[in-house]
Amino acid sequence: MGGRVCVVGNLNMDLILRGVERLPEWGRGVTCAGHYLASSGQAGYLALGLGALGVATDVVGNVGNDEWGARIIGDLAQAGVGVASVEVSKSLPTALCVAIARLRDGERAFIGSMEHLVEFDLALVRRHSTVLGRAELICLVGLFDLPNFALHGAADVLAAARSADKTTLLDCGGDPKGWPRETVRAIEELLPMVSYLVINSDEAKGICGESDPWQACEALRASSGGSVIVKRGADGSYGLDDAGRHRVPAPAITPADAVGAGDSYDAGFIWGLSRGLDFYQSMSTATAVATIYVSRLEDRYPSPTEVLASQQVPSVPAPVGAENGPGSIGQSQRFPTAKQEDSQT
C-alpha cells in the first residue's frame, strides 16, 4: 500500500501535571489541579495522532523493559500503528518526562530522564531498514532526546531517504543546551535533505537567530530549499513554500493542556498532505487538529470525522478506488517529494 508514514524518534511516558499556577522555588512546593500519565515522546504523540486520523503509520523506536514500555507499545498498537520496529530494552527502564501545564493557558515546561533512550542509535534504525524502505514519508522527531543518535544519526537517515526519493519531515525539538554553534551547524547540514521543516518559534530562533516568524521562514528556507513551518501557539502558524507565504491563525480558545500540541499539529499536517491537500490547506488542517487536541483533557486525538465536522479544513473528494474514509491513504494519494512540489507550483 502506498503512502505509509514512518516515524523515527523518542518514545517515553509523560506524567502531566495540569493546572499549575507557577513553578515552585527550590525548597518550596505548589499544587496542581490534576495529573495524567500518558504514552508520549514526540514520536509517540505524533504516531498516536496519525493513527487516530487513519494514516498508515509505523514507528521505529524503543522502550524500557517494564510496565510502561508495554503500555506504550499497547497504546500504539491499539491506535493502529505498526509497532514491529519498536525494540524493548533488555535491562533499562522506560524514560519518564514530567510535563507541567500552566493554569492560565496550558503552556508547558518539561523535566525528563533518558534511561532507555540511551540505547536508541543508528544501528537500531538500520535494523529496521525494511520498514523505512516501504514508507513514502519519513518523519524524524525528538532528536535531542536521543543522545546517541541525535544529529549524526538523523543525517544518515535523511541522506538515505532522499537518495530513495522519499519525502522527509523534521521536527527536531528543543535543544536543552541552548543551541551552541556546533549544533546549529549540524542542523544546517540536515536542512537540504528535509522536505518539510516543522518547528516552533523558539527552535526557529535557536537555529537561525530570527524572532520574527516571516524572517525565520525565509532564513530557514534559504538554508534548506524545502518548505518551512514555524508554529507559534496562540499566534497560529507561519509557512513558506514555492507558492509563497502562508499564515493560519489559531482559533481564540483557552487550551486545557498544550502538552503534545505541536506533535498533533504535525499529525494534522501530514494527514492533509495524505489527502492531496496543498501546503496551505494542510497547514489549515493541522491547525484544526491541534485546536481539538488542546481543548480536551480526555480522548484527545481527534478522528477524521471530528476534524472535518469542525468546518475549519478544506474538503477534497475521495480518490478513485479509495476504499476507506477520509483519513486513508490510497495509492493515488502520495506524498510529494521536493522535486514533485517544484513541478506543482
N, C-alpha and C positions, 0 to 999 in steps of 0.2 A: 504493500500500500504506500502510495506516495504521500509526502507532506508530513512525515514524522519529525518530531522535535526531540533533541537530546539535550538534557540539562546537565551540565557538568559543574559541580560545586559543593558547597558545605551543607551538611545535614546535622542538626543538633536539636536539643529540646530548649524551648523558651519557657521560663517562668515569668509570666507577665503580671506586674503589679499595677493595677489600674486606679485612677483617681487620686494620684499623689499631688498634693498642693505644691510641695517644694522638696528638694533633695536635702537630706539631713547633713548637719555639720558633723565632723568627727567627734565621737563620744556621745552623740545625741541620736534620737530616733524620731521618725514620723510614722503616721499611719496611712493606709491606703483604703480605697473603697472596696476592693476585692482583688482576687488573683485568679489566674488561669494557667494551666500547663498545656503547652501545645507543641506538636511536631513542627519543626521550623528549620531555621537556617535559610539563607537566601534561596538555595536550591529547593528546599522543602516548600517554602511558601509559593515559589513560582510553579513548581510541579503540581502542587495541590490546586492552585488556581487554574492551571491549564486542564487538569483532569476534570474539574467541575464544569469547564466550558466545552468539554468533549474533544479536546485536542489530543491526538495520539502522541503520547509522551513517554520517554524513557529517562531514567536518572542514572548517571554514573557518579557514585559517591561511596561513602562508608558510614558505619555507625558503630557504637560500642557494643560490647558483649554483655548486655544486661536487658532489663525490662524496658528501659527507654528505647534502646535500639530496636527491639522487637516491635515496640509501639510505632515508631517512625515507619518501619517497613510495612506494618499492617495498615497504617493510615494511608500511605501512598497507594498500596495495592487496592484498598477499598475505593479510592478515588479513580481507579482505572489506570494508574500509572505503572509502567513497566519497572520492576524492581530487581530483575535478574542481575543487573550490574551494580547493585548496592552490596558492598562487601561488609562482613562483620568481623571486627577485631577479635583476635584470639584472647586478648587479655585486658585491653584498656576499656574503661567505662565511657559512656556517651557524654560528650561535652554538653554543658549547660550554659545558657545565656539568661541572665536576669534582665528583663526589659521593663523599664519604668515608664508608664504612660502618665503624662501630666494632666491634671484635672481639667483645666480650662479649655484645652484644645486638642488633647490626645497626643501632643508631641512626645517623643520618646528619647530615652537615654539607655545605654546598654553597659553591662559588665559581663564578660564571658570568659569561659575556660576553653582550653584547646583539647586536652585529653585525646580522644580517639582521632581527632583531626590531624594530629602529627603524622599519622600513618598514610594520609592521602598524599600521593606523589605521582609523578609522571608515569612510573611503572604501573601503578594501579589503573590509570586511564588507558594505557596501552593494552592492558589485559582485556579491555572491552572494546577493542577497535571495531569489532563487527557491529556493535550497537551504534557507534559513531558513524560507521560506514553506511548504514541504512537510513540515517537521518538526513533530511534536507536542510534543516535549520539546527545549528549547534549554538547553545547558549552557555557562556562562561560567566559564572556569578560567584560572589563572595570570596574573591581571591585572597584577601588579606586575612581570612580565617583559615587559610590553608598554607601554613608556614613552609612546608616542604614541597609545595607545588607552585603557588603564587604566580609571579610574572614569567619566570623562565618556563614553567610548565605550560602556561597559557600560550606563550609564543609558539611552542611546538605544536600544540593542538590547533591553533589558528592557522599556522602555516600549512598543516596537512589538510585542514578543511578547505582553505581557499584553493589549494592546488587541485582538489577534487571538485572545484566549482560549487561549493556549498555556501549557503547563506550563513552568516555568523552574527551573533548579538553578544555584546559585552556590557555587563553591569557589575563593575569591579568591586563596589562597596567602598566604604571609607577607610582611609589609611590611619591606623591608630598612632603611627609615628609622625604624623603631621606633614606628609608629602615632602620628604627630603629630595634633593635634586636627582640622586641616582634612581629613586623610584619614579619620578616624573619622566626621566629619560627612558626608563624601561617601558612605561605606559605609552610614550610617544612612539616607540618602536612597534608596539602592538597595533596602533591605530590604523595603519594602512591595510591591515588584514581583517578589519572589522566592518561588516556591512551596516550594522546599526549600533551606535554607541548610545546607551540609555542610562543616564546617571543623574544624581541630584545636584542641586546648585552648589553645595559645599564641596562635593567631589570635583565638579567642573572648575571651581575656583582653585582648588588644590592642584589640579593638573595644568591649567593654562593661565592661572593668575587673574582671571576676569570675573568680577562680581556681577556685571550686567549680563543677563541671560542671552541677549542677542549677540553681544560681543563674544561671549563664551562659545556659543554655537558656531560663530564664524571662525574663531581661532581653532576649535577642535575639528571642524570640517576641513579647514585648510591643512591640518596635520594628517588627516585620515583619508579624505576623499569620499568617505561613506556618509550616511545620513546620521544626524545627531539629534538627540532629545535631551533637554535639561528639565528635570522635574523640580517644581518649586512649591509643592504642597498646596496651601490655600490659594496661592497665586496662579495655579494652573501649570501648564507645561508649554515649553517653547521648543520648536523643532526647525530643522533646516535640512532640506534635501535639494535635488536638482531643480525642483519646481519653485524653490524659494523659501521664504519664511512662513511659519505656521505657529499660531498660538491658540491653545484651547483653554479657556478659563475654567477654573474649578467652581462647581456649584457652591453657593453660600450655605454651608451646613456646619454644625458643630460635631467634629468627629468624636465617636465614642472611644476609639482606640486606633492610633495610627501605626502600630507595630505591624510590619508586613505590607504597608500601603504601597511602597514603591515596587515591591515584587508583584502585587496584584495588578498594578499599572502595567508592568511588563507582560503579565499574562494576557491582559486585555489587548495590548498592542499586538502581540503575536497572534491572538485569535482573530483580530481584524485582518491582519495580513493573510491568514489562512483562508479567510472568506473572500479573498480577492479585492478587499478594500485598498484604496491608495494610502499614502503615508499620512495625510491629514485625517482621513476618515478613521484610520487605525489609531491615531492619537485620540480622537474623539471617543472611540470605543474603549480605549484604555482608561480614559477619564471616567466614563460611566461605570466600568467595572470597579475601579478603585473607590469611587464615591459610595457604591453599595457596600463594598467591603468595610470601609472605615466607619460606616454608620451603624454597623451591627456588632453586638458583643458575642452572639452565638450564630452558628450556621453561617459563617462569614463569607464563604466563597459563593458568588452568585452563579446561577445556571444561565445558559444562553437565553432561555425564555424570560428570565427576570431582567436581564440586561436589555434585551430588545423591547420589553414592555416599558422600560424606563423612558423610552422615546428620546433618548439622548444620542442614539447611534444610528448611522445610516443603515438602511436595509438593502440587501442585494438578493437577486434571485438565486435559488439553488442551482448549482451547475448541472448540466445534463448528465444523467446517470447517477446523481448523488442518491444514496440510499438512506442516509442518516439526516439528522436535524441540522440546524444552522451552525452548530459547533463542530461539525465533522469536517475532515479534510479529505476530499476525494482526489483522484489522480489529476483532475483538471485544476485543482486548487494548489498551486505550488508556490513556495516562497521565491520571490525574485532574487537572483544574485545581483551583485553590484553592476555587472555588465548588462543584465536584463533591465535593471532600473534605468540605466542611462538611455537605453533604447526606447523606453516608455515615456520619456519626458522631453 
